[in-house]
Amino acid sequence: MPLQQYKKRLKTTFFIALCFFATSCGSPTVPNALLSLIERGSIKVGTLYGAATYYNGAEGPQGFEYELLAGFSDYLGVTLDLYPFYSYDAMLEQLAEGNLDIVATGDAVTDALLMRFTYGPAYQTVAQHLVYRAGTTRPRELDSLVDPVVAVSGSSQAQLLAVLNGDSESLLVTTEDSDAEELLQKVATGEIAYTLADSNRLALQRRRHPNLAVGLTVREEMPMAWALNPELDDSIKAAIIEYFGTVHQSGWFTVLEEKYFGHIRQFDYVDSRAFNQSAESLLKDYKSMFQQYAGDLDWRLLAAMSYQESHWDPDAISRTGVRGLMMLTMDTANDWDVEDRTDAEQSIRGGSRYFASLLGRIPARIGDPDRTWMAMAAYNLGLGHLEDARILTERQGGNPDLWVDVKQRLPQLRQKKYYRTTRYGYARGDEALQYVDNIRRYYDSLLWLDEQGRI
């Protein structure tokens, strides 16, 4: 279902819920805090900059927390007034003083925070990991640490470590000069020995810094939720509960989780490290060709596909006879006027045109990024097998237009119980799933390396 349809459904649901708050839809008696917000026409939200929360990307504002918040403002029918902060303490102070309606830190809720603020429902749980640099001595107990753990002042990690620290002054060092992502980078470069990071942020940063390693898990599960001013009534909290119930029921929350975290849950140190090294050493030979032939595609996505196919080796050949940077079959090469599959430029030109044609054959009602991931799977196992997976998805009550649902059925194409009922039969659908997830990770890494001027 396209995002706009989800948002339309959210607004309809909220209107119905709003009527329950009122004596009648004609004479509302909505509780004060929610009514005040709606009459103002905007919701004031504090958040932090970061890949897991909010940032301005090439296509405008992005981030898991940002999209959840934008969905909530649409649900209420008000404008989202977002205030990004650099400091936890300053942001929470503004909430306590009543200058913000909600704070969404993308961070875990601690006991200390629960004593200060009211919280909405938990929408995710995260683990808290002690992170160190691979290749150095692995820390197995907090008591045995020689160097301190550095955390952001006011963060959940700093609060958790302060409790664990007890009377010792050596375990924790806090800083206002770096955010959580920068601290992970400093661990990766050896500037600091340790930091404490939640599982979401660590997963996002490991694709950039594959030498980040988990020494020990300090807490297995901690809830994530939005903070509210405890001086207000519970009407905004009630609306948040309704909202999260709706986005879970509609499937939109699952779609959003898949978009930001679905491809990074599994981590391969050797593969990630090799990719980053290859990107900085090999990609320059082909970058201009990817840019020239990408057309409407992002050239970095095309480059990520090529790495998955051939590791940017123009002479690569598979056991099935596909060849070149984009690993074209002989039939595909003929279809797209590629005379020499080992010629880098011809391979990139043919591969990009073939991929663009697959995108054009995905049903028009399917929006991005689902459309792109499905076309990518079709590049790997064929459009017919992708259609089989979509049909299996529909048979089993899933949405054949959502990648998050279709990807779950791809491995079934290898199981006789399922493939015997399909038009095109057996296929290595599990490999196609891994293929897409790998490319998504490579693509994310290329975006970051490009931003850093390293490719």
TILO-830426 format. One record per residue (C-alpha): x, y, z; residue number from 1. Coordinates in nm, 4 decimals. Example, Ala and Ser with C-alpha at 12.3 -4.5 7.8 and 13.67 -1.06 7.14 Angstrom:
u;v;w;num
1.2300;-0.4500;0.7800;1;
1.3670;-0.1060;0.7140;2;
//
This chain:
u;v;w;num
0.0000;0.0000;0.0000;1;
0.1505;0.3407;-0.0938;2;
0.2396;0.5708;0.1966;3;
-0.0351;0.8212;0.1082;4;
-0.2981;0.5496;0.1476;5;
-0.1616;0.4648;0.4910;6;
-0.1773;0.8316;0.5915;7;
-0.5345;0.8648;0.4642;8;
-0.6335;0.5621;0.6710;9;
-0.4593;0.7085;0.9776;10;
-0.6529;1.0363;0.9466;11;
-0.9841;0.8503;0.9150;12;
-0.9065;0.6409;1.2213;13;
-0.8167;0.9480;1.4264;14;
-1.1392;1.1251;1.3315;15;
-1.3332;0.8252;1.4621;16;
-1.1240;0.8180;1.7815;17;
-1.1741;1.1927;1.8280;18;
-1.5485;1.1446;1.8239;19;
-1.5150;0.9047;2.1182;20;
-1.3391;1.1824;2.3124;21;
-1.6339;1.4127;2.2487;22;
-1.9875;1.4119;2.3839;23;
-2.0867;1.4354;2.0195;24;
-1.9022;1.5226;1.7018;25;
-2.0907;1.8514;1.6994;26;
-1.9905;1.9676;2.0498;27;
-1.6466;1.8340;2.1332;28;
-1.5196;1.8036;2.4891;29;
-1.1736;1.6805;2.3953;30;
-0.9369;1.6766;2.6970;31;
-0.7418;1.9976;2.7307;32;
-0.3873;1.9050;2.6189;33;
-0.4973;1.7368;2.2973;34;
-0.7584;2.0038;2.2224;35;
-0.5011;2.2786;2.2736;36;
-0.2634;2.1074;2.0322;37;
-0.5319;2.0619;1.7668;38;
-0.6566;2.4197;1.7998;39;
-0.2999;2.5446;1.7638;40;
-0.2709;2.3405;1.4444;41;
0.0774;2.2102;1.5176;42;
0.2656;1.9684;1.7383;43;
0.6015;2.0742;1.8832;44;
0.8503;1.7902;1.8939;45;
1.2103;1.7766;2.0095;46;
1.4520;1.5229;1.8647;47;
1.8223;1.4686;1.8041;48;
2.0170;1.4636;1.4816;49;
2.1244;1.1176;1.3693;50;
2.0760;0.8358;1.1193;51;
1.8257;0.6641;1.3494;52;
1.6316;0.9792;1.4354;53;
1.6370;1.2756;1.1956;54;
1.8583;1.4135;0.9212;55;
1.8248;1.5991;0.5922;56;
1.9010;1.3594;0.3083;57;
1.9050;1.4033;-0.0672;58;
1.5252;1.3677;-0.0766;59;
1.4545;1.5920;0.2224;60;
1.3956;1.5081;0.5900;61;
1.4544;1.1419;0.6732;62;
1.4981;0.9129;0.9719;63;
1.2980;0.6445;1.1490;64;
1.1833;0.8761;1.4298;65;
1.1105;1.1566;1.1838;66;
0.8800;0.9390;0.9740;67;
0.6975;0.8117;1.2828;68;
0.6504;1.1693;1.4019;69;
0.5390;1.2919;1.0591;70;
0.2874;1.0076;1.0543;71;
0.1566;1.1116;1.3957;72;
0.1138;1.4752;1.2916;73;
-0.0763;1.3589;0.9816;74;
-0.2855;1.1350;1.2061;75;
-0.3807;1.4375;1.4159;76;
-0.4252;1.6594;1.1106;77;
-0.1733;1.9159;1.2353;78;
0.1655;2.0489;1.1237;79;
0.4843;1.8915;1.2574;80;
0.7072;2.1576;1.4147;81;
1.0340;1.9728;1.4622;82;
1.3096;2.1141;1.6827;83;
1.6385;1.9249;1.6466;84;
1.8650;1.9541;1.9515;85;
2.2334;1.8877;2.0059;86;
2.1951;1.8243;2.3786;87;
1.9813;1.5704;2.5647;88;
1.9680;1.7867;2.8758;89;
1.8612;2.1019;2.6890;90;
1.5906;1.9128;2.5014;91;
1.4469;1.7475;2.8129;92;
1.4537;2.0806;2.9954;93;
1.2402;2.2337;2.7188;94;
0.9929;1.9464;2.7568;95;
0.9779;1.9918;3.1341;96;
0.9135;2.3656;3.0919;97;
0.6212;2.2996;2.8575;98;
0.7845;2.4352;2.5420;99;
0.7577;2.0986;2.3656;100;
0.4678;1.8548;2.3381;101;
0.6772;1.5438;2.2754;102;
1.0417;1.4419;2.2832;103;
1.1567;1.1575;2.0572;104;
1.5207;1.0790;2.1295;105;
1.5449;0.7456;1.9512;106;
1.6935;0.6339;2.2818;107;
1.5917;0.3828;2.5474;108;
1.3801;0.4732;2.8497;109;
1.5661;0.4476;3.1810;110;
1.4293;0.4313;3.5355;111;
1.5591;0.7838;3.5961;112;
1.3655;0.9160;3.2960;113;
1.0474;0.7382;3.4071;114;
1.0662;0.9306;3.7347;115;
1.0761;1.2646;3.5477;116;
0.8436;1.2206;3.2501;117;
0.5337;1.0440;3.1238;118;
0.5911;0.8055;2.8323;119;
0.3814;0.6759;2.5478;120;
0.3734;0.3065;2.4548;121;
0.6973;0.1212;2.3848;122;
0.7290;0.0763;2.0084;123;
1.0677;-0.0976;1.9983;124;
1.3132;-0.2586;2.2366;125;
1.6898;-0.2264;2.2050;126;
1.9880;-0.3909;2.3697;127;
2.2714;-0.1858;2.5168;128;
2.6155;-0.3038;2.4040;129;
2.9623;-0.2177;2.5252;130;
3.1433;-0.1506;2.1973;131;
3.5163;-0.1802;2.1369;132;
3.7497;-0.1913;1.8388;133;
3.8008;-0.5339;1.6800;134;
4.1640;-0.6416;1.7076;135;
4.2041;-0.5077;2.0609;136;
4.1422;-0.7052;2.3807;137;
3.7766;-0.7901;2.4171;138;
3.6204;-0.6557;2.7392;139;
3.4128;-0.9228;2.9102;140;
3.3254;-0.7503;3.2391;141;
3.2742;-0.3859;3.3277;142;
3.4802;-0.4297;3.6442;143;
3.7865;-0.5301;3.4424;144;
3.7976;-0.2215;3.2178;145;
4.1233;-0.0292;3.2192;146;
3.9933;0.2641;3.0126;147;
3.6680;0.4523;3.0772;148;
3.3495;0.4182;2.8749;149;
3.2586;0.7412;2.6955;150;
2.8905;0.8326;2.6598;151;
2.6931;1.1399;2.5566;152;
2.5921;1.3599;2.8505;153;
2.2291;1.3081;2.9468;154;
2.1830;1.0035;2.7231;155;
2.0262;0.6776;2.8330;156;
2.3691;0.5193;2.8081;157;
2.5200;0.7764;3.0457;158;
2.2347;0.7245;3.2924;159;
2.2678;0.3471;3.2766;160;
2.6440;0.3600;3.3262;161;
2.6060;0.6027;3.6169;162;
2.3924;0.3440;3.7963;163;
2.6359;0.0625;3.7172;164;
2.9298;0.2831;3.8105;165;
2.8266;0.3082;4.1748;166;
3.1006;0.4663;4.3848;167;
3.3675;0.4190;4.1177;168;
3.4723;0.7285;3.9260;169;
3.6741;0.5493;3.6619;170;
3.4071;0.3744;3.4556;171;
3.2209;0.6638;3.2937;172;
3.3234;0.9754;3.1034;173;
3.0513;1.1944;2.9517;174;
3.0841;1.4429;2.6679;175;
2.8751;1.7150;2.5039;176;
3.1165;1.7528;2.2132;177;
3.0260;1.4298;2.0294;178;
2.7010;1.2508;1.9558;179;
2.6474;0.8747;1.9799;180;
2.7426;0.8142;1.6161;181;
3.0646;1.0141;1.6519;182;
3.1593;0.8149;1.9616;183;
3.1208;0.4931;1.7649;184;
3.3436;0.6397;1.4951;185;
3.6024;0.7314;1.7583;186;
3.6022;0.3735;1.8854;187;
3.6517;0.2508;1.5281;188;
3.9524;0.4795;1.4765;189;
4.1049;0.4027;1.8171;190;
4.0572;0.7533;1.9567;191;
3.8627;0.6116;2.2519;192;
3.8527;0.2555;2.3834;193;
3.4839;0.2020;2.4582;194;
3.1368;0.3430;2.4284;195;
2.7931;0.2115;2.5143;196;
2.5526;0.1978;2.2195;197;
2.2049;0.0655;2.1555;198;
2.1559;-0.2130;1.9027;199;
1.9841;0.0122;1.6457;200;
2.2599;0.2730;1.6297;201;
2.5313;0.0085;1.6327;202;
2.3705;-0.1774;1.3413;203;
2.3497;0.1452;1.1394;204;
2.7122;0.2392;1.2077;205;
2.8693;-0.1026;1.1562;206;
2.8189;-0.0840;0.7826;207;
3.0397;0.2264;0.7875;208;
3.2856;0.1045;1.0492;209;
3.2997;-0.2751;1.0277;210;
3.5671;-0.2993;1.2976;211;
3.3144;-0.2068;1.5670;212;
3.2654;-0.5118;1.7890;213;
3.0451;-0.6026;2.0852;214;
3.2381;-0.6791;2.4026;215;
2.9406;-0.7543;2.6229;216;
2.5723;-0.6756;2.6416;217;
2.4978;-0.4582;2.9433;218;
2.1183;-0.4771;2.9065;219;
1.9287;-0.7188;2.6847;220;
1.6053;-0.5265;2.6341;221;
1.5136;-0.1656;2.7052;222;
1.1973;0.0017;2.5725;223;
1.1913;0.2964;2.3340;224;
0.9049;0.5450;2.3675;225;
0.8180;0.9138;2.3282;226;
0.8423;1.1374;2.6361;227;
0.5618;1.3720;2.7454;228;
0.5295;1.6482;3.0027;229;
0.3950;1.4837;3.3232;230;
0.2130;1.8063;3.4195;231;
-0.0362;1.7596;3.1344;232;
-0.3351;1.5270;3.1238;233;
-0.3186;1.1948;2.9404;234;
-0.5068;1.3000;2.6257;235;
-0.1946;1.3268;2.4051;236;
-0.0698;0.9961;2.5440;237;
-0.4056;0.8381;2.4590;238;
-0.3763;0.9691;2.1018;239;
-0.0236;0.8238;2.0751;240;
-0.1518;0.4858;2.1943;241;
-0.4284;0.4988;1.9320;242;
-0.1763;0.6005;1.6657;243;
0.0671;0.3178;1.7338;244;
-0.2182;0.0701;1.7464;245;
-0.3289;0.1907;1.4040;246;
0.0160;0.1852;1.2400;247;
0.0772;-0.1655;1.3707;248;
-0.2625;-0.2884;1.2531;249;
-0.2231;-0.1299;0.9091;250;
0.1272;-0.2734;0.8643;251;
0.2901;0.0669;0.8156;252;
0.5145;0.0322;1.1216;253;
0.6521;-0.2950;0.9837;254;
0.7151;-0.1261;0.6481;255;
0.9021;0.1556;0.8213;256;
1.1156;-0.0827;1.0285;257;
1.2018;-0.2738;0.7125;258;
1.3031;0.0478;0.5379;259;
1.5524;0.1554;0.8040;260;
1.6595;-0.1650;0.9768;261;
1.5436;-0.4655;0.7731;262;
1.8702;-0.5083;0.5810;263;
2.1204;-0.4423;0.8608;264;
2.0219;-0.6861;1.1353;265;
2.2849;-0.9360;1.0217;266;
2.6467;-0.8242;1.0147;267;
2.9481;-0.9722;0.8352;268;
3.2738;-0.8116;0.9484;269;
3.4909;-0.9558;0.6714;270;
3.2457;-0.8657;0.3939;271;
3.1838;-0.5115;0.5220;272;
3.5550;-0.4412;0.5630;273;
3.6364;-0.5803;0.2184;274;
3.3605;-0.3731;0.0602;275;
3.4783;-0.0445;0.2119;276;
3.8355;-0.1153;0.1020;277;
3.7234;-0.2014;-0.2520;278;
3.5045;0.1083;-0.2717;279;
3.8022;0.3303;-0.1929;280;
4.0441;0.1507;-0.4259;281;
3.8514;0.0004;-0.7207;282;
3.5358;0.2045;-0.7690;283;
3.7178;0.5078;-0.9109;284;
3.7919;0.3081;-1.2273;285;
3.4197;0.2702;-1.3039;286;
3.2513;0.5602;-1.1231;287;
3.2116;0.7796;-1.4318;288;
3.0538;0.4897;-1.6239;289;
2.8011;0.4223;-1.3481;290;
2.7170;0.7925;-1.3463;291;
2.6862;0.8062;-1.7250;292;
2.4545;0.5074;-1.7641;293;
2.2518;0.5278;-1.4419;294;
1.9825;0.7383;-1.6103;295;
1.7037;0.7938;-1.3565;296;
1.8714;0.5517;-1.1158;297;
2.1109;0.6545;-0.8401;298;
2.4543;0.5622;-0.9762;299;
2.5557;0.4426;-0.6297;300;
2.2732;0.1892;-0.6314;301;
2.3938;0.0611;-0.9675;302;
2.7490;0.0426;-0.8311;303;
2.6267;-0.1508;-0.5268;304;
2.4535;-0.4009;-0.7553;305;
2.7713;-0.4402;-0.9563;306;
2.9757;-0.5126;-0.6442;307;
2.7282;-0.7795;-0.5380;308;
2.7440;-0.9306;-0.8858;309;
3.1178;-0.9237;-0.9561;310;
3.3080;-0.7404;-0.6795;311;
3.3843;-0.4886;-0.9566;312;
3.5846;-0.7443;-1.1520;313;
3.5172;-0.7002;-1.5279;314;
3.6482;-1.0520;-1.5967;315;
3.4292;-1.2222;-1.3367;316;
3.2514;-1.5393;-1.4478;317;
3.0085;-1.7574;-1.2531;318;
2.9600;-2.1330;-1.2585;319;
2.6499;-2.0776;-1.4757;320;
2.8363;-1.8719;-1.7360;321;
2.7191;-1.5191;-1.6578;322;
3.0008;-1.2692;-1.6989;323;
3.1282;-0.9192;-1.6429;324;
3.0790;-0.6341;-1.3993;325;
2.7002;-0.6711;-1.4108;326;
2.7059;-1.0511;-1.4585;327;
2.4944;-1.0663;-1.7737;328;
2.3733;-1.3874;-1.9339;329;
2.4369;-1.4315;-2.3042;330;
2.0668;-1.3818;-2.3777;331;
2.0499;-1.0596;-2.1754;332;
2.3665;-0.9319;-2.3412;333;
2.2126;-0.9944;-2.6836;334;
1.8875;-0.8248;-2.5806;335;
2.0729;-0.5091;-2.4777;336;
2.3357;-0.4953;-2.7531;337;
2.6315;-0.5986;-2.5382;338;
2.8906;-0.7545;-2.7690;339;
3.1625;-0.8098;-2.5086;340;
3.0396;-0.8860;-2.1567;341;
3.3900;-0.8390;-2.0154;342;
3.4046;-0.4825;-2.1456;343;
3.3285;-0.2707;-1.8388;344;
3.1426;0.0065;-2.0174;345;
2.9282;-0.2290;-2.2256;346;
2.8421;-0.4359;-1.9183;347;
2.7401;-0.1333;-1.7116;348;
2.5363;0.0095;-1.9989;349;
2.3579;-0.3201;-2.0620;350;
2.3028;-0.3978;-1.6947;351;
2.1588;-0.0547;-1.6175;352;
1.9205;-0.0705;-1.9125;353;
1.8099;-0.4203;-1.8198;354;
1.7466;-0.3156;-1.4594;355;
1.5531;-0.0087;-1.5764;356;
1.3379;-0.2359;-1.7922;357;
1.2612;-0.4569;-1.4910;358;
1.1598;-0.1514;-1.2906;359;
0.9244;-0.0579;-1.5722;360;
0.7602;-0.4013;-1.5612;361;
0.6822;-0.3913;-1.1897;362;
0.3127;-0.2912;-1.1474;363;
0.2794;0.0875;-1.1469;364;
0.0794;0.0896;-0.8229;365;
0.3853;-0.0329;-0.6292;366;
0.5787;0.2611;-0.4904;367;
0.9398;0.2989;-0.3877;368;
1.1420;0.1623;-0.2230;369;
0.9392;-0.1611;-0.2605;370;
0.9479;-0.1279;-0.6390;371;
1.3280;-0.1040;-0.6450;372;
1.3855;-0.4023;-0.4136;373;
1.1440;-0.6179;-0.6163;374;
1.3116;-0.5254;-0.9452;375;
1.6444;-0.6081;-0.7837;376;
1.5182;-0.9515;-0.6809;377;
1.3939;-1.0013;-1.0379;378;
1.7416;-0.9119;-1.1693;379;
1.8727;-1.2015;-0.9629;380;
1.6139;-1.4756;-1.0118;381;
1.3882;-1.3550;-1.2947;382;
1.0635;-1.1631;-1.3158;383;
0.8571;-1.4822;-1.3385;384;
0.9877;-1.6177;-1.0091;385;
0.9303;-1.2801;-0.8442;386;
0.5699;-1.2927;-0.9617;387;
0.5411;-1.6444;-0.8150;388;
0.6595;-1.5072;-0.4789;389;
0.4041;-1.2261;-0.4998;390;
0.1265;-1.4757;-0.5718;391;
0.2347;-1.6893;-0.2733;392;
0.2294;-1.3738;-0.0622;393;
-0.1288;-1.2975;-0.1614;394;
-0.2396;-1.6578;-0.1045;395;
-0.1009;-1.6443;0.2477;396;
-0.2758;-1.3192;0.3371;397;
0.0192;-1.0873;0.2829;398;
0.0420;-0.7808;0.0636;399;
0.2042;-0.8654;-0.2730;400;
0.2881;-0.4977;-0.3256;401;
0.5042;-0.4712;-0.0120;402;
0.8631;-0.5913;-0.0137;403;
0.8488;-0.6660;0.3595;404;
0.5787;-0.9278;0.2871;405;
0.7164;-1.0620;-0.0417;406;
1.0683;-1.1145;0.0966;407;
0.9294;-1.3591;0.3525;408;
0.7959;-1.5808;0.0711;409;
1.1067;-1.5822;-0.1484;410;
1.2686;-1.8736;0.0418;411;
0.9509;-2.0766;-0.0180;412;
1.0381;-2.0925;-0.3884;413;
1.2976;-2.3512;-0.2890;414;
1.0481;-2.5710;-0.1030;415;
0.8554;-2.8332;-0.2993;416;
0.5436;-2.7761;-0.0910;417;
0.5221;-2.4270;-0.2407;418;
0.7030;-2.4265;-0.5749;419;
0.4931;-2.7143;-0.7076;420;
0.1953;-2.4756;-0.6980;421;
0.3696;-2.1938;-0.8879;422;
0.3893;-2.1237;-1.2595;423;
0.7672;-2.1057;-1.2865;424;
0.8585;-2.3682;-1.0271;425;
1.1765;-2.4047;-0.8260;426;
1.4034;-2.1051;-0.7659;427;
1.6752;-2.0128;-0.5165;428;
1.4603;-1.7435;-0.3601;429;
1.6597;-1.7396;-0.0370;430;
1.9638;-1.6310;-0.2387;431;
1.7618;-1.3517;-0.4021;432;
1.6606;-1.2292;-0.0566;433;
2.0238;-1.2232;0.0574;434;
2.1179;-1.0584;-0.2725;435;
1.8837;-0.7644;-0.2122;436;
1.9811;-0.7236;0.1529;437;
2.3507;-0.7200;0.0612;438;
2.2986;-0.4538;-0.2056;439;
2.1012;-0.2383;0.0346;440;
2.3898;-0.2520;0.2834;441;
2.6457;-0.1752;0.0118;442;
2.4310;0.1119;-0.1123;443;
2.4051;0.2619;0.2368;444;
2.7829;0.2376;0.2710;445;
2.8380;0.4077;-0.0651;446;
2.6071;0.6926;0.0328;447;
2.8144;0.7522;0.3435;448;
3.1521;0.7097;0.1701;449;
3.0393;0.9550;-0.0970;450;
2.9316;1.2079;0.1673;451;
3.2772;1.1737;0.3238;452;
3.4450;1.2344;-0.0137;453;
3.6138;0.8946;-0.0022;454;
3.4927;0.7602;-0.3370;455;
//
